[in-house]
Amino acid sequence: MNKYVEAQILTVRLLSVIDELEIPDKGFIKSIRSIEAFATDKSKKFDNFDAEAHELCVHNFNVIMDSIDHEILLTPLGQLEIEQ
């Protein structure tokens, strides 16, 4: 995966998680603003390229992340397989 695309998708995911956890902004404000600015900037560039591709990438990434549980994270090294 292109590292810029990965960073943008992770940023969008992080902002969603922060909202879900209702983490207070205090002490975090500058960091959150920086993350939001990065996500907005990269989203605009991605949307100019292909808005549908951006939406699809974010959706599919979230489906993958939502399917990971503690058991999967404890899979021994070299034994985790991803099926398409």
PyMOL Python script that loads the backbone (N, CA, C, O; Angstrom):
from pymol import cmd

cmd.read_pdbstr("""\
ATOM      1  N   MET A   1       0.855  -1.172   0.000  1.00  0.00           N
ATOM      2  CA  MET A   1       0.000   0.000   0.000  1.00  0.00           C
ATOM      3  C   MET A   1       0.901   1.235   0.000  1.00  0.00           C
ATOM      4  O   MET A   1       1.916   1.282   0.696  1.00  0.00           O
ATOM      5  N   ASN A   2       0.516   2.214  -0.782  1.00  0.00           N
ATOM      6  CA  ASN A   2       1.224   3.491  -0.791  1.00  0.00           C
ATOM      7  C   ASN A   2       1.179   4.081   0.626  1.00  0.00           C
ATOM      8  O   ASN A   2       0.120   4.112   1.253  1.00  0.00           O
ATOM      9  N   LYS A   3       2.311   4.541   1.119  1.00  0.00           N
ATOM     10  CA  LYS A   3       2.397   5.024   2.501  1.00  0.00           C
ATOM     11  C   LYS A   3       1.542   6.268   2.748  1.00  0.00           C
ATOM     12  O   LYS A   3       1.017   6.445   3.847  1.00  0.00           O
ATOM     13  N   TYR A   4       1.396   7.137   1.734  1.00  0.00           N
ATOM     14  CA  TYR A   4       0.540   8.308   1.902  1.00  0.00           C
ATOM     15  C   TYR A   4      -0.924   7.897   2.014  1.00  0.00           C
ATOM     16  O   TYR A   4      -1.667   8.461   2.817  1.00  0.00           O
ATOM     17  N   VAL A   5      -1.338   6.929   1.224  1.00  0.00           N
ATOM     18  CA  VAL A   5      -2.704   6.409   1.300  1.00  0.00           C
ATOM     19  C   VAL A   5      -2.912   5.740   2.655  1.00  0.00           C
ATOM     20  O   VAL A   5      -3.935   5.952   3.306  1.00  0.00           O
ATOM     21  N   GLU A   6      -1.945   4.937   3.076  1.00  0.00           N
ATOM     22  CA  GLU A   6      -2.044   4.270   4.372  1.00  0.00           C
ATOM     23  C   GLU A   6      -2.178   5.279   5.505  1.00  0.00           C
ATOM     24  O   GLU A   6      -3.019   5.112   6.388  1.00  0.00           O
ATOM     25  N   ALA A   7      -1.356   6.323   5.486  1.00  0.00           N
ATOM     26  CA  ALA A   7      -1.404   7.342   6.544  1.00  0.00           C
ATOM     27  C   ALA A   7      -2.749   8.057   6.550  1.00  0.00           C
ATOM     28  O   ALA A   7      -3.301   8.333   7.615  1.00  0.00           O
ATOM     29  N   GLN A   8      -3.274   8.355   5.376  1.00  0.00           N
ATOM     30  CA  GLN A   8      -4.554   9.049   5.305  1.00  0.00           C
ATOM     31  C   GLN A   8      -5.682   8.160   5.829  1.00  0.00           C
ATOM     32  O   GLN A   8      -6.539   8.626   6.580  1.00  0.00           O
ATOM     33  N   ILE A   9      -5.687   6.901   5.442  1.00  0.00           N
ATOM     34  CA  ILE A   9      -6.737   5.980   5.898  1.00  0.00           C
ATOM     35  C   ILE A   9      -6.632   5.756   7.407  1.00  0.00           C
ATOM     36  O   ILE A   9      -7.650   5.720   8.098  1.00  0.00           O
ATOM     37  N   LEU A  10      -5.424   5.605   7.917  1.00  0.00           N
ATOM     38  CA  LEU A  10      -5.240   5.439   9.362  1.00  0.00           C
ATOM     39  C   LEU A  10      -5.701   6.683  10.124  1.00  0.00           C
ATOM     40  O   LEU A  10      -6.259   6.581  11.216  1.00  0.00           O
ATOM     41  N   THR A  11      -5.464   7.850   9.537  1.00  0.00           N
ATOM     42  CA  THR A  11      -5.875   9.098  10.169  1.00  0.00           C
ATOM     43  C   THR A  11      -7.390   9.184  10.263  1.00  0.00           C
ATOM     44  O   THR A  11      -7.934   9.552  11.304  1.00  0.00           O
ATOM     45  N   VAL A  12      -8.072   8.842   9.171  1.00  0.00           N
ATOM     46  CA  VAL A  12      -9.531   8.850   9.182  1.00  0.00           C
ATOM     47  C   VAL A  12     -10.048   7.882  10.249  1.00  0.00           C
ATOM     48  O   VAL A  12     -10.983   8.193  10.987  1.00  0.00           O
ATOM     49  N   ARG A  13      -9.426   6.711  10.317  1.00  0.00           N
ATOM     50  CA  ARG A  13      -9.825   5.706  11.315  1.00  0.00           C
ATOM     51  C   ARG A  13      -9.583   6.234  12.737  1.00  0.00           C
ATOM     52  O   ARG A  13     -10.439   6.090  13.610  1.00  0.00           O
ATOM     53  N   LEU A  14      -8.420   6.843  12.960  1.00  0.00           N
ATOM     54  CA  LEU A  14      -8.088   7.380  14.282  1.00  0.00           C
ATOM     55  C   LEU A  14      -9.107   8.416  14.727  1.00  0.00           C
ATOM     56  O   LEU A  14      -9.548   8.400  15.876  1.00  0.00           O
ATOM     57  N   LEU A  15      -9.481   9.310  13.835  1.00  0.00           N
ATOM     58  CA  LEU A  15     -10.468  10.328  14.195  1.00  0.00           C
ATOM     59  C   LEU A  15     -11.810   9.701  14.563  1.00  0.00           C
ATOM     60  O   LEU A  15     -12.487  10.174  15.476  1.00  0.00           O
ATOM     61  N   SER A  16     -12.194   8.650  13.865  1.00  0.00           N
ATOM     62  CA  SER A  16     -13.440   7.949  14.194  1.00  0.00           C
ATOM     63  C   SER A  16     -13.364   7.301  15.566  1.00  0.00           C
ATOM     64  O   SER A  16     -14.315   7.371  16.344  1.00  0.00           O
ATOM     65  N   VAL A  17     -12.233   6.670  15.864  1.00  0.00           N
ATOM     66  CA  VAL A  17     -12.051   6.012  17.160  1.00  0.00           C
ATOM     67  C   VAL A  17     -12.065   7.044  18.286  1.00  0.00           C
ATOM     68  O   VAL A  17     -12.678   6.816  19.329  1.00  0.00           O
ATOM     69  N   ILE A  18     -11.394   8.173  18.080  1.00  0.00           N
ATOM     70  CA  ILE A  18     -11.381   9.239  19.089  1.00  0.00           C
ATOM     71  C   ILE A  18     -12.812   9.700  19.374  1.00  0.00           C
ATOM     72  O   ILE A  18     -13.187   9.899  20.530  1.00  0.00           O
ATOM     73  N   ASP A  19     -13.611   9.869  18.310  1.00  0.00           N
ATOM     74  CA  ASP A  19     -15.012  10.269  18.498  1.00  0.00           C
ATOM     75  C   ASP A  19     -15.798   9.210  19.265  1.00  0.00           C
ATOM     76  O   ASP A  19     -16.562   9.543  20.172  1.00  0.00           O
ATOM     77  N   GLU A  20     -15.621   7.948  18.914  1.00  0.00           N
ATOM     78  CA  GLU A  20     -16.344   6.863  19.585  1.00  0.00           C
ATOM     79  C   GLU A  20     -15.993   6.773  21.063  1.00  0.00           C
ATOM     80  O   GLU A  20     -16.859   6.509  21.897  1.00  0.00           O
ATOM     81  N   LEU A  21     -14.724   6.993  21.384  1.00  0.00           N
ATOM     82  CA  LEU A  21     -14.282   6.897  22.778  1.00  0.00           C
ATOM     83  C   LEU A  21     -14.591   8.157  23.575  1.00  0.00           C
ATOM     84  O   LEU A  21     -14.417   8.198  24.793  1.00  0.00           O
ATOM     85  N   GLU A  22     -15.052   9.179  22.867  1.00  0.00           N
ATOM     86  CA  GLU A  22     -15.365  10.462  23.496  1.00  0.00           C
ATOM     87  C   GLU A  22     -14.181  10.968  24.319  1.00  0.00           C
ATOM     88  O   GLU A  22     -14.336  11.420  25.453  1.00  0.00           O
ATOM     89  N   ILE A  23     -13.003  10.881  23.721  1.00  0.00           N
ATOM     90  CA  ILE A  23     -11.791  11.368  24.383  1.00  0.00           C
ATOM     91  C   ILE A  23     -11.863  12.892  24.446  1.00  0.00           C
ATOM     92  O   ILE A  23     -12.086  13.543  23.426  1.00  0.00           O
ATOM     93  N   PRO A  24     -11.676  13.457  25.623  1.00  0.00           N
ATOM     94  CA  PRO A  24     -11.732  14.919  25.724  1.00  0.00           C
ATOM     95  C   PRO A  24     -10.592  15.569  24.948  1.00  0.00           C
ATOM     96  O   PRO A  24      -9.481  15.045  24.879  1.00  0.00           O
ATOM     97  N   ASP A  25     -10.900  16.723  24.366  1.00  0.00           N
ATOM     98  CA  ASP A  25      -9.909  17.433  23.554  1.00  0.00           C
ATOM     99  C   ASP A  25      -8.783  18.055  24.377  1.00  0.00           C
ATOM    100  O   ASP A  25      -7.694  18.295  23.853  1.00  0.00           O
ATOM    101  N   LYS A  26      -9.032  18.314  25.639  1.00  0.00           N
ATOM    102  CA  LYS A  26      -8.032  19.002  26.467  1.00  0.00           C
ATOM    103  C   LYS A  26      -6.727  18.217  26.492  1.00  0.00           C
ATOM    104  O   LYS A  26      -6.718  17.011  26.742  1.00  0.00           O
ATOM    105  N   GLY A  27      -5.630  18.913  26.233  1.00  0.00           N
ATOM    106  CA  GLY A  27      -4.319  18.277  26.237  1.00  0.00           C
ATOM    107  C   GLY A  27      -4.021  17.551  24.937  1.00  0.00           C
ATOM    108  O   GLY A  27      -2.923  17.029  24.749  1.00  0.00           O
ATOM    109  N   PHE A  28      -4.964  17.519  24.074  1.00  0.00           N
ATOM    110  CA  PHE A  28      -4.918  16.763  22.845  1.00  0.00           C
ATOM    111  C   PHE A  28      -5.204  17.666  21.645  1.00  0.00           C
ATOM    112  O   PHE A  28      -5.014  17.284  20.490  1.00  0.00           O
ATOM    113  N   ILE A  29      -5.669  18.886  21.963  1.00  0.00           N
ATOM    114  CA  ILE A  29      -6.231  19.750  20.935  1.00  0.00           C
ATOM    115  C   ILE A  29      -5.291  19.958  19.748  1.00  0.00           C
ATOM    116  O   ILE A  29      -5.708  19.805  18.600  1.00  0.00           O
ATOM    117  N   LYS A  30      -4.031  20.306  20.009  1.00  0.00           N
ATOM    118  CA  LYS A  30      -3.107  20.551  18.901  1.00  0.00           C
ATOM    119  C   LYS A  30      -2.881  19.284  18.084  1.00  0.00           C
ATOM    120  O   LYS A  30      -2.811  19.339  16.856  1.00  0.00           O
ATOM    121  N   SER A  31      -2.767  18.162  18.750  1.00  0.00           N
ATOM    122  CA  SER A  31      -2.560  16.900  18.040  1.00  0.00           C
ATOM    123  C   SER A  31      -3.764  16.549  17.167  1.00  0.00           C
ATOM    124  O   SER A  31      -3.609  16.154  16.011  1.00  0.00           O
ATOM    125  N   ILE A  32      -4.945  16.693  17.722  1.00  0.00           N
ATOM    126  CA  ILE A  32      -6.159  16.371  16.967  1.00  0.00           C
ATOM    127  C   ILE A  32      -6.309  17.322  15.784  1.00  0.00           C
ATOM    128  O   ILE A  32      -6.673  16.897  14.688  1.00  0.00           O
ATOM    129  N   ARG A  33      -6.033  18.594  16.000  1.00  0.00           N
ATOM    130  CA  ARG A  33      -6.124  19.553  14.895  1.00  0.00           C
ATOM    131  C   ARG A  33      -5.122  19.220  13.795  1.00  0.00           C
ATOM    132  O   ARG A  33      -5.432  19.339  12.610  1.00  0.00           O
ATOM    133  N   SER A  34      -3.933  18.806  14.185  1.00  0.00           N
ATOM    134  CA  SER A  34      -2.930  18.419  13.189  1.00  0.00           C
ATOM    135  C   SER A  34      -3.377  17.190  12.412  1.00  0.00           C
ATOM    136  O   SER A  34      -3.218  17.125  11.193  1.00  0.00           O
ATOM    137  N   ILE A  35      -3.929  16.227  13.114  1.00  0.00           N
ATOM    138  CA  ILE A  35      -4.418  15.002  12.463  1.00  0.00           C
ATOM    139  C   ILE A  35      -5.572  15.340  11.519  1.00  0.00           C
ATOM    140  O   ILE A  35      -5.621  14.846  10.393  1.00  0.00           O
ATOM    141  N   GLU A  36      -6.499  16.182  11.980  1.00  0.00           N
ATOM    142  CA  GLU A  36      -7.627  16.570  11.137  1.00  0.00           C
ATOM    143  C   GLU A  36      -7.163  17.327   9.895  1.00  0.00           C
ATOM    144  O   GLU A  36      -7.680  17.106   8.799  1.00  0.00           O
ATOM    145  N   ALA A  37      -6.184  18.225  10.068  1.00  0.00           N
ATOM    146  CA  ALA A  37      -5.657  18.984   8.931  1.00  0.00           C
ATOM    147  C   ALA A  37      -5.003  18.043   7.920  1.00  0.00           C
ATOM    148  O   ALA A  37      -5.196  18.187   6.712  1.00  0.00           O
ATOM    149  N   PHE A  38      -4.235  17.086   8.417  1.00  0.00           N
ATOM    150  CA  PHE A  38      -3.591  16.108   7.536  1.00  0.00           C
ATOM    151  C   PHE A  38      -4.647  15.314   6.775  1.00  0.00           C
ATOM    152  O   PHE A  38      -4.555  15.159   5.557  1.00  0.00           O
ATOM    153  N   ALA A  39      -5.645  14.813   7.487  1.00  0.00           N
ATOM    154  CA  ALA A  39      -6.687  14.001   6.855  1.00  0.00           C
ATOM    155  C   ALA A  39      -7.451  14.811   5.815  1.00  0.00           C
ATOM    156  O   ALA A  39      -7.743  14.314   4.727  1.00  0.00           O
ATOM    157  N   THR A  40      -7.773  16.045   6.146  1.00  0.00           N
ATOM    158  CA  THR A  40      -8.507  16.906   5.206  1.00  0.00           C
ATOM    159  C   THR A  40      -7.692  17.168   3.955  1.00  0.00           C
ATOM    160  O   THR A  40      -8.201  17.065   2.839  1.00  0.00           O
ATOM    161  N   ASP A  41      -6.418  17.508   4.145  1.00  0.00           N
ATOM    162  CA  ASP A  41      -5.541  17.787   3.005  1.00  0.00           C
ATOM    163  C   ASP A  41      -5.403  16.566   2.098  1.00  0.00           C
ATOM    164  O   ASP A  41      -5.542  16.673   0.879  1.00  0.00           O
ATOM    165  N   LYS A  42      -5.131  15.419   2.690  1.00  0.00           N
ATOM    166  CA  LYS A  42      -4.945  14.200   1.897  1.00  0.00           C
ATOM    167  C   LYS A  42      -6.265  13.753   1.260  1.00  0.00           C
ATOM    168  O   LYS A  42      -6.267  13.226   0.148  1.00  0.00           O
ATOM    169  N   SER A  43      -7.381  13.959   1.956  1.00  0.00           N
ATOM    170  CA  SER A  43      -8.674  13.593   1.390  1.00  0.00           C
ATOM    171  C   SER A  43      -8.972  14.406   0.143  1.00  0.00           C
ATOM    172  O   SER A  43      -9.475  13.876  -0.847  1.00  0.00           O
ATOM    173  N   LYS A  44      -8.658  15.700   0.192  1.00  0.00           N
ATOM    174  CA  LYS A  44      -8.896  16.555  -0.975  1.00  0.00           C
ATOM    175  C   LYS A  44      -8.095  16.061  -2.168  1.00  0.00           C
ATOM    176  O   LYS A  44      -8.609  15.993  -3.285  1.00  0.00           O
ATOM    177  N   LYS A  45      -6.833  15.717  -1.930  1.00  0.00           N
ATOM    178  CA  LYS A  45      -5.989  15.221  -3.016  1.00  0.00           C
ATOM    179  C   LYS A  45      -6.507  13.891  -3.539  1.00  0.00           C
ATOM    180  O   LYS A  45      -6.509  13.654  -4.747  1.00  0.00           O
ATOM    181  N   PHE A  46      -6.945  13.022  -2.636  1.00  0.00           N
ATOM    182  CA  PHE A  46      -7.467  11.717  -3.014  1.00  0.00           C
ATOM    183  C   PHE A  46      -8.791  11.895  -3.763  1.00  0.00           C
ATOM    184  O   PHE A  46      -9.023  11.249  -4.785  1.00  0.00           O
ATOM    185  N   ASP A  47      -9.663  12.779  -3.246  1.00  0.00           N
ATOM    186  CA  ASP A  47     -10.953  13.018  -3.886  1.00  0.00           C
ATOM    187  C   ASP A  47     -10.785  13.586  -5.289  1.00  0.00           C
ATOM    188  O   ASP A  47     -11.551  13.249  -6.192  1.00  0.00           O
ATOM    189  N   ASN A  48      -9.780  14.451  -5.476  1.00  0.00           N
ATOM    190  CA  ASN A  48      -9.527  14.996  -6.810  1.00  0.00           C
ATOM    191  C   ASN A  48      -9.132  13.885  -7.773  1.00  0.00           C
ATOM    192  O   ASN A  48      -9.426  13.952  -8.966  1.00  0.00           O
ATOM    193  N   PHE A  49      -8.474  12.877  -7.252  1.00  0.00           N
ATOM    194  CA  PHE A  49      -8.067  11.749  -8.079  1.00  0.00           C
ATOM    195  C   PHE A  49      -9.278  10.867  -8.374  1.00  0.00           C
ATOM    196  O   PHE A  49      -9.588  10.589  -9.532  1.00  0.00           O
ATOM    197  N   ASP A  50      -9.951  10.435  -7.323  1.00  0.00           N
ATOM    198  CA  ASP A  50     -11.120   9.575  -7.499  1.00  0.00           C
ATOM    199  C   ASP A  50     -11.853   9.448  -6.166  1.00  0.00           C
ATOM    200  O   ASP A  50     -11.445   8.681  -5.293  1.00  0.00           O
ATOM    201  N   ALA A  51     -12.935  10.204  -6.019  1.00  0.00           N
ATOM    202  CA  ALA A  51     -13.691  10.219  -4.760  1.00  0.00           C
ATOM    203  C   ALA A  51     -14.247   8.840  -4.418  1.00  0.00           C
ATOM    204  O   ALA A  51     -14.272   8.451  -3.251  1.00  0.00           O
ATOM    205  N   GLU A  52     -14.690   8.105  -5.427  1.00  0.00           N
ATOM    206  CA  GLU A  52     -15.238   6.771  -5.164  1.00  0.00           C
ATOM    207  C   GLU A  52     -14.163   5.815  -4.669  1.00  0.00           C
ATOM    208  O   GLU A  52     -14.420   4.982  -3.800  1.00  0.00           O
ATOM    209  N   ALA A  53     -12.959   5.934  -5.219  1.00  0.00           N
ATOM    210  CA  ALA A  53     -11.851   5.077  -4.776  1.00  0.00           C
ATOM    211  C   ALA A  53     -11.515   5.374  -3.322  1.00  0.00           C
ATOM    212  O   ALA A  53     -11.244   4.456  -2.548  1.00  0.00           O
ATOM    213  N   HIS A  54     -11.530   6.642  -2.948  1.00  0.00           N
ATOM    214  CA  HIS A  54     -11.244   7.029  -1.562  1.00  0.00           C
ATOM    215  C   HIS A  54     -12.282   6.438  -0.623  1.00  0.00           C
ATOM    216  O   HIS A  54     -11.939   5.853   0.404  1.00  0.00           O
ATOM    217  N   GLU A  55     -13.546   6.593  -0.978  1.00  0.00           N
ATOM    218  CA  GLU A  55     -14.627   6.053  -0.145  1.00  0.00           C
ATOM    219  C   GLU A  55     -14.518   4.531  -0.019  1.00  0.00           C
ATOM    220  O   GLU A  55     -14.709   3.976   1.062  1.00  0.00           O
ATOM    221  N   LEU A  56     -14.212   3.871  -1.123  1.00  0.00           N
ATOM    222  CA  LEU A  56     -14.067   2.416  -1.125  1.00  0.00           C
ATOM    223  C   LEU A  56     -12.891   1.976  -0.253  1.00  0.00           C
ATOM    224  O   LEU A  56     -13.005   1.020   0.515  1.00  0.00           O
ATOM    225  N   CYS A  57     -11.768   2.673  -0.373  1.00  0.00           N
ATOM    226  CA  CYS A  57     -10.588   2.334   0.441  1.00  0.00           C
ATOM    227  C   CYS A  57     -10.880   2.469   1.927  1.00  0.00           C
ATOM    228  O   CYS A  57     -10.574   1.570   2.711  1.00  0.00           O
ATOM    229  N   VAL A  58     -11.472   3.591   2.312  1.00  0.00           N
ATOM    230  CA  VAL A  58     -11.779   3.823   3.731  1.00  0.00           C
ATOM    231  C   VAL A  58     -12.772   2.779   4.225  1.00  0.00           C
ATOM    232  O   VAL A  58     -12.596   2.228   5.311  1.00  0.00           O
ATOM    233  N   HIS A  59     -13.811   2.500   3.447  1.00  0.00           N
ATOM    234  CA  HIS A  59     -14.809   1.507   3.853  1.00  0.00           C
ATOM    235  C   HIS A  59     -14.176   0.126   4.039  1.00  0.00           C
ATOM    236  O   HIS A  59     -14.356  -0.512   5.076  1.00  0.00           O
ATOM    237  N   ASN A  60     -13.436  -0.328   3.029  1.00  0.00           N
ATOM    238  CA  ASN A  60     -12.842  -1.663   3.100  1.00  0.00           C
ATOM    239  C   ASN A  60     -11.824  -1.764   4.231  1.00  0.00           C
ATOM    240  O   ASN A  60     -11.744  -2.792   4.902  1.00  0.00           O
ATOM    241  N   PHE A  61     -11.053  -0.711   4.444  1.00  0.00           N
ATOM    242  CA  PHE A  61     -10.101  -0.699   5.551  1.00  0.00           C
ATOM    243  C   PHE A  61     -10.838  -0.834   6.883  1.00  0.00           C
ATOM    244  O   PHE A  61     -10.405  -1.582   7.759  1.00  0.00           O
ATOM    245  N   ASN A  62     -11.944  -0.115   7.035  1.00  0.00           N
ATOM    246  CA  ASN A  62     -12.720  -0.194   8.276  1.00  0.00           C
ATOM    247  C   ASN A  62     -13.334  -1.570   8.469  1.00  0.00           C
ATOM    248  O   ASN A  62     -13.400  -2.057   9.598  1.00  0.00           O
ATOM    249  N   VAL A  63     -13.783  -2.205   7.402  1.00  0.00           N
ATOM    250  CA  VAL A  63     -14.316  -3.569   7.509  1.00  0.00           C
ATOM    251  C   VAL A  63     -13.225  -4.506   8.013  1.00  0.00           C
ATOM    252  O   VAL A  63     -13.468  -5.333   8.892  1.00  0.00           O
ATOM    253  N   ILE A  64     -12.033  -4.377   7.460  1.00  0.00           N
ATOM    254  CA  ILE A  64     -10.908  -5.215   7.899  1.00  0.00           C
ATOM    255  C   ILE A  64     -10.582  -4.954   9.368  1.00  0.00           C
ATOM    256  O   ILE A  64     -10.442  -5.893  10.152  1.00  0.00           O
ATOM    257  N   MET A  65     -10.462  -3.692   9.737  1.00  0.00           N
ATOM    258  CA  MET A  65     -10.113  -3.343  11.121  1.00  0.00           C
ATOM    259  C   MET A  65     -11.186  -3.820  12.097  1.00  0.00           C
ATOM    260  O   MET A  65     -10.865  -4.279  13.194  1.00  0.00           O
ATOM    261  N   ASP A  66     -12.450  -3.718  11.710  1.00  0.00           N
ATOM    262  CA  ASP A  66     -13.541  -4.144  12.594  1.00  0.00           C
ATOM    263  C   ASP A  66     -13.592  -5.657  12.766  1.00  0.00           C
ATOM    264  O   ASP A  66     -14.179  -6.152  13.728  1.00  0.00           O
ATOM    265  N   SER A  67     -12.981  -6.395  11.841  1.00  0.00           N
ATOM    266  CA  SER A  67     -13.014  -7.856  11.938  1.00  0.00           C
ATOM    267  C   SER A  67     -11.868  -8.424  12.774  1.00  0.00           C
ATOM    268  O   SER A  67     -11.841  -9.620  13.063  1.00  0.00           O
ATOM    269  N   ILE A  68     -10.937  -7.578  13.155  1.00  0.00           N
ATOM    270  CA  ILE A  68      -9.795  -8.039  13.955  1.00  0.00           C
ATOM    271  C   ILE A  68     -10.206  -8.093  15.427  1.00  0.00           C
ATOM    272  O   ILE A  68     -10.746  -7.128  15.968  1.00  0.00           O
ATOM    273  N   ASP A  69      -9.943  -9.221  16.056  1.00  0.00           N
ATOM    274  CA  ASP A  69     -10.233  -9.343  17.474  1.00  0.00           C
ATOM    275  C   ASP A  69      -8.971  -9.799  18.215  1.00  0.00           C
ATOM    276  O   ASP A  69      -7.917  -9.996  17.611  1.00  0.00           O
ATOM    277  N   HIS A  70      -9.098  -9.959  19.513  1.00  0.00           N
ATOM    278  CA  HIS A  70      -7.958 -10.323  20.357  1.00  0.00           C
ATOM    279  C   HIS A  70      -7.343 -11.655  19.927  1.00  0.00           C
ATOM    280  O   HIS A  70      -6.121 -11.810  19.916  1.00  0.00           O
ATOM    281  N   GLU A  71      -8.194 -12.606  19.577  1.00  0.00           N
ATOM    282  CA  GLU A  71      -7.715 -13.927  19.153  1.00  0.00           C
ATOM    283  C   GLU A  71      -6.835 -13.821  17.901  1.00  0.00           C
ATOM    284  O   GLU A  71      -5.784 -14.456  17.814  1.00  0.00           O
ATOM    285  N   ILE A  72      -7.274 -13.025  16.950  1.00  0.00           N
ATOM    286  CA  ILE A  72      -6.487 -12.834  15.722  1.00  0.00           C
ATOM    287  C   ILE A  72      -5.144 -12.187  16.050  1.00  0.00           C
ATOM    288  O   ILE A  72      -4.112 -12.576  15.503  1.00  0.00           O
ATOM    289  N   LEU A  73      -5.161 -11.208  16.936  1.00  0.00           N
ATOM    290  CA  LEU A  73      -3.914 -10.516  17.302  1.00  0.00           C
ATOM    291  C   LEU A  73      -2.916 -11.437  17.994  1.00  0.00           C
ATOM    292  O   LEU A  73      -1.714 -11.174  17.978  1.00  0.00           O
ATOM    293  N   LEU A  74      -3.406 -12.508  18.598  1.00  0.00           N
ATOM    294  CA  LEU A  74      -2.531 -13.448  19.301  1.00  0.00           C
ATOM    295  C   LEU A  74      -2.113 -14.634  18.428  1.00  0.00           C
ATOM    296  O   LEU A  74      -1.523 -15.592  18.927  1.00  0.00           O
ATOM    297  N   THR A  75      -2.414 -14.574  17.132  1.00  0.00           N
ATOM    298  CA  THR A  75      -1.993 -15.633  16.217  1.00  0.00           C
ATOM    299  C   THR A  75      -0.464 -15.674  16.184  1.00  0.00           C
ATOM    300  O   THR A  75       0.175 -14.634  16.025  1.00  0.00           O
ATOM    301  N   PRO A  76       0.127 -16.858  16.332  1.00  0.00           N
ATOM    302  CA  PRO A  76       1.594 -16.962  16.315  1.00  0.00           C
ATOM    303  C   PRO A  76       2.187 -16.404  15.011  1.00  0.00           C
ATOM    304  O   PRO A  76       1.574 -16.470  13.946  1.00  0.00           O
ATOM    305  N   LEU A  77       3.383 -15.861  15.135  1.00  0.00           N
ATOM    306  CA  LEU A  77       4.092 -15.316  13.964  1.00  0.00           C
ATOM    307  C   LEU A  77       4.154 -16.321  12.844  1.00  0.00           C
ATOM    308  O   LEU A  77       4.457 -17.494  13.064  1.00  0.00           O
ATOM    309  N   GLY A  78       3.865 -15.862  11.635  1.00  0.00           N
ATOM    310  CA  GLY A  78       3.952 -16.710  10.462  1.00  0.00           C
ATOM    311  C   GLY A  78       2.729 -17.567  10.208  1.00  0.00           C
ATOM    312  O   GLY A  78       2.667 -18.256   9.190  1.00  0.00           O
ATOM    313  N   GLN A  79       1.740 -17.543  11.116  1.00  0.00           N
ATOM    314  CA  GLN A  79       0.566 -18.406  10.944  1.00  0.00           C
ATOM    315  C   GLN A  79      -0.690 -17.647  10.512  1.00  0.00           C
ATOM    316  O   GLN A  79      -1.688 -18.276  10.161  1.00  0.00           O
ATOM    317  N   LEU A  80      -0.666 -16.340  10.529  1.00  0.00           N
ATOM    318  CA  LEU A  80      -1.830 -15.569  10.132  1.00  0.00           C
ATOM    319  C   LEU A  80      -1.914 -15.510   8.616  1.00  0.00           C
ATOM    320  O   LEU A  80      -0.950 -15.142   7.944  1.00  0.00           O
ATOM    321  N   GLU A  81      -3.065 -15.874   8.087  1.00  0.00           N
ATOM    322  CA  GLU A  81      -3.282 -15.845   6.643  1.00  0.00           C
ATOM    323  C   GLU A  81      -4.495 -14.981   6.339  1.00  0.00           C
ATOM    324  O   GLU A  81      -5.494 -15.017   7.057  1.00  0.00           O
ATOM    325  N   ILE A  82      -4.398 -14.214   5.284  1.00  0.00           N
ATOM    326  CA  ILE A  82      -5.490 -13.366   4.844  1.00  0.00           C
ATOM    327  C   ILE A  82      -6.061 -13.958   3.558  1.00  0.00           C
ATOM    328  O   ILE A  82      -5.329 -14.166   2.591  1.00  0.00           O
ATOM    329  N   GLU A  83      -7.347 -14.226   3.546  1.00  0.00           N
ATOM    330  CA  GLU A  83      -7.998 -14.747   2.351  1.00  0.00           C
ATOM    331  C   GLU A  83      -8.759 -13.628   1.666  1.00  0.00           C
ATOM    332  O   GLU A  83      -9.347 -12.767   2.320  1.00  0.00           O
ATOM    333  N   GLN A  84      -8.741 -13.651   0.346  1.00  0.00           N
ATOM    334  CA  GLN A  84      -9.476 -12.618  -0.395  1.00  0.00           C
ATOM    335  C   GLN A  84     -10.751 -13.184  -0.942  1.00  0.00           C
ATOM    336  O   GLN A  84     -11.512 -12.472  -1.597  1.00  0.00           O
TER     337      GLN A  84
END
""", "prot")
cmd.dss("prot")
cmd.show_as("cartoon", "prot")
cmd.util.cbc("prot")
cmd.orient("prot")
